[in-house]
Amino acid sequence: MKAVILAAGRGERLRPLTETRPKQLLPVGGLPLLEWSLRGLSEVGINEALIVTHYMEDKIKDQLGDGSRLGISINFAHQDEVKGTAHAFALGKDFVGDDEFIGFYGDGFIAVESFKAVLDAHETGETTLGVIPIDDPSRLAAVELDGDYVIRLLEKPQQGETTSKLANTGIYLFNSEIFDHIRDTGISSRGEYEVTDSIGLLIESGANVKAAILPANGWMDVGHPWDLLEANARALNGLVSSVSGDIEENVSIYGPVHIGKGTRIRSGTYLEGPIYIGACSDIGPNCYIRSYTSIGSGVRIGNACEIKNSIVMDSSHIAHLSYFGDSVIGAGCNFGAGTITANIRFDKKYIKMNLKGSRVNSGCRKFGVVVGDSSQTGINVSLLPGIKVGSEAWVAPGLIVDEDVPSGYFLKKGECVLRNDMES
């Protein structure tokens, strides 16, 4: 069996992290999101995949290559315009021919058990759709059933529009009949050709569309910055300890920890797993790395730092006496000594963040900051909860940052200016 994977989206709500990479390559648990899915496909015996790309597609191709290191043959198809999921799946028609195939969105976190659940539930000649129980399906697509079979899909339903507590995960097992209905699919109210509408036409034709209930924690949509931390935690829950680096005396390790080749953990450091640390990083001395933290390759974390439930991407440098909690840090950043992220409000209310021009409630009482690639802070900078610092942004020493810093800007006392406009 083959797979068709959609990986064309821009990930606007995940900016500034997606200014420099497609969201399918955002790392959780030491691997890009899309690699977790590809490894899962290989494990269930699917050995050939077509990835539909558009935004920063060269980075996806460079990361995945031909798929041989993942145990799966990878092909690519370019979507000239991002016209919706039905349009994207249509690009896989010649690739799959008349055979059944798995189709899914490449920007979620998918555990191998979810692929197994869809395959186990599937009956030859039918269509199978992966669903999850959820209290509020309004952010996804609600799925209404009659027994085990789907009778209606409602994209982002309004309150009171459905009583269903099941949501579509976007994991499908199609047969070639779906392409006939994709051809007949009209433009949705959102101005796109949506595969959920194609499935609606399939149901109207009398075809059987079966629901496969996925295991708890087997799938999640990664559409917001805080979702990355939850996906990272789910990935790390399956971590098996592996230590290839140099561990000095008086280092304490509790729980599962992965330490990559060439990494040095200096004396006095306390590691509380699950933790992932990539290759050629340098941690300590006297650091406290707390559970559900993923640290990339080539990272330097200086003396007496604490990192908690965070993602720190490749080649970033966190200088001594700093604290990062519940935060996502891009690649190639440099933080001055004494940089502190706050991750909880005084009033203990949910933390909000600016996303795509709107103030969005994260649903998290603890959430720190998101910092884009190649950004810098001076010494003794404090960043308040829910703040975004854009790519290649600078923050002057000693500031308390209570508003987002746009990409390419320099925040200094009393003003925030474009770095390109600064006088030399």
C-alpha positions in Angstrom: 0.0 0.0 0.0 1.1 3.6 -0.7 0.6 6.8 1.1 -0.2 10.4 0.0 0.8 13.1 2.5 -0.2 16.7 2.3 2.6 19.1 3.3 2.0 22.3 1.4 0.7 24.6 4.1 2.5 27.7 5.4 1.7 27.3 9.2 0.8 31.0 9.7 -0.2 30.5 13.3 3.2 29.0 14.1 5.1 32.1 13.0 7.9 33.1 13.6 9.0 29.5 13.7 7.6 28.9 10.2 9.3 31.9 8.7 12.4 29.8 8.3 11.0 26.3 7.9 7.8 24.5 6.9 5.8 23.5 9.9 6.1 19.8 8.9 9.8 20.1 9.9 9.3 21.6 13.4 11.1 19.3 15.8 9.4 17.4 18.7 11.1 14.7 20.7 14.2 15.0 18.5 12.6 14.5 15.1 10.6 16.7 12.7 6.9 16.2 12.9 6.7 14.6 9.4 9.5 12.1 10.3 7.4 10.7 13.1 4.6 9.9 10.6 7.0 8.4 8.0 8.6 6.2 10.5 5.1 5.0 11.6 4.2 4.2 8.0 7.3 2.2 7.6 6.6 0.3 10.8 3.1 -0.8 9.6 4.5 -2.0 6.2 3.8 1.0 3.9 6.9 1.4 1.9 6.1 4.2 -0.6 4.8 7.7 -0.1 4.0 10.8 -2.2 4.5 14.1 -0.4 2.5 17.0 -1.8 4.6 20.2 -1.2 4.5 23.9 -1.9 5.9 26.2 0.9 9.7 25.8 1.4 9.5 22.5 -0.4 13.3 22.3 -0.9 13.8 22.1 2.8 11.4 19.2 3.0 13.2 17.5 0.1 16.6 18.2 1.7 15.5 16.8 5.0 13.9 13.6 3.8 15.8 12.8 0.6 14.6 9.6 -1.0 13.4 8.2 2.3 15.9 5.3 2.4 17.2 6.2 5.9 13.5 6.0 7.1 12.8 2.7 5.4 10.3 4.2 2.9 10.6 5.4 -0.7 9.6 9.0 -1.0 8.3 10.9 -4.1 7.2 14.5 -4.3 4.5 16.4 -6.1 4.4 20.2 -6.3 1.1 22.0 -5.7 1.4 25.1 -7.8 -1.4 26.9 -5.8 -2.6 25.9 -2.4 -6.3 25.4 -3.3 -7.3 23.0 -0.6 -7.0 19.4 0.6 -9.1 17.9 -2.2 -6.9 19.6 -4.8 -3.8 18.4 -3.1 -5.0 14.7 -2.9 -5.9 14.9 -6.6 -2.2 15.2 -7.4 -1.8 11.6 -6.1 -4.1 10.0 -8.6 -1.5 8.7 -11.0 0.8 7.8 -8.1 -1.7 5.4 -6.5 -3.4 4.2 -9.7 -6.4 1.9 -8.9 -5.0 0.8 -5.5 -6.2 1.7 -2.0 -4.0 4.2 -0.2 -3.5 6.0 3.1 -3.9 9.8 2.9 -3.2 12.3 5.7 -2.1 15.8 6.7 1.6 15.9 7.4 1.6 18.7 10.0 0.1 16.7 12.9 1.7 14.4 15.4 0.7 10.8 14.5 1.7 7.8 16.6 2.2 4.5 14.8 -0.8 3.1 16.8 -3.1 5.4 14.9 -2.1 4.0 11.5 -2.5 0.5 13.0 -6.1 1.4 14.1 -7.1 2.6 10.7 -5.6 -0.4 8.9 -7.2 -2.8 11.4 -10.7 -1.2 11.0 -10.6 -1.1 7.3 -12.7 -3.3 5.0 -11.5 -3.8 1.4 -13.5 -1.6 -1.0 -14.7 0.8 1.7 -13.3 4.1 2.9 -12.0 4.4 6.5 -11.6 7.6 8.4 -9.7 8.1 11.7 -11.6 9.9 14.5 -10.9 10.9 18.0 -13.3 11.6 20.9 -13.2 15.3 21.8 -15.2 17.6 24.0 -15.4 20.4 21.5 -14.9 19.5 17.8 -15.5 23.1 16.6 -11.8 23.7 15.8 -11.8 20.6 13.6 -14.5 18.7 11.7 -17.2 16.9 13.7 -18.1 13.4 12.6 -21.6 12.0 13.0 -22.0 8.2 12.9 -24.7 5.6 12.5 -23.1 2.6 14.2 -19.5 2.4 12.9 -20.2 4.4 9.7 -20.0 8.1 8.9 -23.2 9.8 7.9 -22.1 13.4 8.0 -18.9 15.6 8.3 -19.3 19.2 9.6 -16.3 21.4 9.1 -15.7 23.6 12.2 -19.3 23.4 13.4 -21.0 26.2 15.3 -22.3 25.6 18.8 -25.5 23.7 18.7 -25.0 22.5 15.1 -24.2 19.0 16.2 -24.1 16.8 19.3 -21.2 14.7 18.0 -18.1 14.4 20.3 -16.0 12.9 17.5 -13.6 14.8 15.4 -12.0 14.0 12.1 -8.2 13.5 12.3 -7.5 13.8 8.6 -6.2 10.2 8.4 -7.9 8.4 5.6 -7.8 5.0 3.9 -9.2 5.7 0.4 -9.8 3.6 -2.7 -9.6 5.1 -6.1 -13.3 6.0 -6.1 -12.4 9.1 -4.1 -10.9 10.8 -7.2 -14.3 10.8 -9.0 -15.8 12.7 -6.1 -12.8 15.1 -5.8 -13.4 15.9 -9.5 -17.0 16.9 -8.6 -16.1 18.9 -5.5 -17.0 22.5 -5.6 -15.3 25.5 -3.8 -16.2 25.7 -0.1 -17.2 28.8 1.8 -13.5 29.2 2.7 -12.6 29.4 -1.0 -11.0 26.0 -1.2 -11.6 22.5 -2.6 -11.9 20.4 0.6 -11.6 16.7 0.8 -14.2 16.6 3.6 -16.7 17.8 0.9 -15.5 15.1 -1.4 -16.1 12.5 1.4 -19.6 14.0 1.8 -20.2 13.3 -1.9 -18.9 9.8 -1.4 -21.4 9.2 1.4 -24.2 10.6 -0.7 -23.4 8.2 -3.4 -24.1 5.3 -1.1 -20.5 4.3 -0.4 -19.5 3.0 3.0 -17.2 5.3 5.0 -16.2 3.6 8.2 -14.9 5.4 11.4 -11.9 4.1 13.2 -11.5 5.4 16.7 -7.9 6.2 17.3 -6.1 5.5 20.6 -5.8 8.2 23.2 -2.7 10.4 22.6 -2.4 8.7 19.1 -3.0 11.9 17.1 -3.0 15.7 17.7 -3.3 18.7 15.5 -0.3 20.9 15.8 -1.7 24.3 14.8 -0.6 26.6 17.6 2.8 27.2 19.3 1.6 25.5 22.6 0.6 22.4 20.6 4.3 21.8 19.9 5.0 21.3 23.6 2.2 18.8 23.9 3.4 16.9 20.8 6.9 17.0 22.2 5.7 15.5 25.5 3.8 12.7 23.7 6.9 11.9 21.6 9.1 11.8 24.7 6.7 9.5 26.6 8.0 6.7 24.4 11.7 7.6 24.8 14.2 4.8 25.5 17.4 5.9 27.3 20.5 6.1 25.1 23.7 7.8 26.2 26.4 8.4 23.6 28.0 11.6 24.9 30.5 12.4 27.6 29.1 12.5 31.1 31.3 14.1 33.7 31.4 13.2 37.4 28.6 14.3 39.7 26.0 14.4 37.0 22.6 13.1 38.2 20.3 11.3 35.7 16.7 10.2 36.5 14.3 8.8 34.0 14.8 8.1 30.3 17.3 10.4 28.7 18.7 10.5 25.1 22.2 12.1 24.9 23.6 12.3 21.4 27.1 11.6 20.2 29.7 14.2 21.0 27.5 15.9 23.6 29.1 16.9 26.9 27.2 17.1 30.2 29.3 18.9 32.7 29.6 18.3 36.4 26.8 19.2 38.8 24.1 19.0 36.1 20.7 17.3 37.0 18.8 15.7 34.2 15.2 14.7 35.0 13.8 12.7 32.1 12.2 12.2 29.7 14.7 14.5 28.0 16.2 14.5 24.5 19.6 16.1 23.8 21.0 16.0 20.3 24.6 15.6 19.1 27.5 17.9 19.9 25.8 20.0 22.5 27.4 21.3 25.7 25.3 21.5 28.9 26.5 22.9 32.3 28.0 22.9 34.7 25.4 23.0 37.4 22.3 23.0 35.2 18.8 21.7 35.9 17.2 20.2 32.8 13.7 19.2 33.7 11.3 16.7 32.2 9.8 17.0 28.7 12.6 19.1 27.3 14.1 18.6 23.9 17.4 20.1 23.1 18.8 20.0 19.6 22.3 19.5 18.2 25.1 22.0 18.7 23.4 23.8 21.6 25.3 25.4 24.4 23.6 25.9 27.8 25.9 27.6 30.3 26.4 27.5 34.0 23.5 27.3 36.4 20.6 27.4 33.9 17.3 25.8 34.3 15.3 24.5 31.3 11.8 23.1 31.8 9.3 21.6 29.4 10.8 23.4 26.4 12.1 22.9 22.9 15.5 24.4 22.1 16.4 24.0 18.5 19.9 23.5 16.9 22.8 25.8 17.5 21.2 28.0 20.1 23.2 29.4 23.0 21.6 30.1 26.4 24.2 31.8 28.6 24.7 31.3 32.4 22.1 32.1 35.1 19.1 31.9 32.7 15.7 30.2 33.0 13.4 29.0 30.1 10.1 27.3 31.0 7.3 26.1 28.7 8.9 27.8 25.8 9.8 27.1 22.1 13.2 28.5 21.0 14.2 28.5 17.4 17.6 27.6 15.9 20.8 29.8 16.1 19.5 32.0 18.9 21.8 33.7 21.4 20.6 34.7 24.9 22.6 36.9 27.2 23.4 35.9 30.8 20.4 36.2 33.1 17.7 35.9 30.4 14.5 34.9 32.2 11.1 33.7 30.7 8.0 34.1 32.8 5.5 31.3 32.2 2.6 32.0 34.5 0.4 35.1 35.1 0.0 36.6 38.6 -3.8 36.0 38.3 -3.2 32.4 37.1 -5.5 33.0 34.1 -5.0 31.4 30.8 -2.1 32.8 28.8 -3.0 34.6 25.5 -0.9 35.1 22.4 -1.2 37.1 19.2 -1.7 34.8 16.3 -2.6 36.0 12.7 -3.8 39.4 14.0 -6.0 38.0 16.8 -5.6 37.6 20.5 -5.9 33.8 21.1 -6.5 32.0 24.4 -3.9 29.2 24.7 -5.9 27.2 27.2 -2.6 27.0 29.1 -2.0 28.4 32.6 1.7 27.8 32.0 3.2 29.0 28.8 6.4 30.9 28.2 7.7 32.4 25.0 8.2 31.6 21.3 11.5 32.9 19.8 12.2 32.7 16.1 15.6 31.7 14.5 18.8 33.7 14.9 17.4 36.1 17.6 19.4 37.6 20.4 18.9 39.1 23.8 21.3 41.1 25.9 22.0 40.4 29.6 19.3 40.4 32.2 16.3 40.4 29.8 12.9 39.3 31.1 10.3 38.0 28.7 6.6 37.8 29.9 4.2 34.9 29.3 2.9 34.6 25.7 5.5 36.9 24.1 6.8 36.2 20.6 10.2 37.4 19.5 10.5 37.2 15.8 13.3 35.8 13.6 16.6 37.8 13.6 15.2 40.2 16.3 17.3 41.7 19.0 16.4 42.8 22.5 18.7 45.2 24.3 20.1 44.4 27.8 18.0 44.9 31.0 14.6 45.1 29.3 11.2 43.7 30.5 9.5 42.5 27.3 5.7 42.7 27.5 4.9 43.1 23.8 5.9 41.0 20.8 9.1 41.9 19.0 8.6 41.7 15.2 11.1 39.8 13.0 14.1 41.8 12.1 13.5 44.5 14.7 15.7 45.8 17.5 13.9 46.5 20.8 15.7 48.9 22.9 14.7 51.3 25.7 11.9 53.5 24.4 11.7 52.2 20.9 11.5 49.2 18.5 13.3 49.9 15.2 14.0 47.9 12.1 17.6 46.7 12.3 18.1 47.6 8.6 17.2 51.2 9.5 19.6 51.5 12.4 22.4 54.0 12.1 25.9 52.4 12.1 
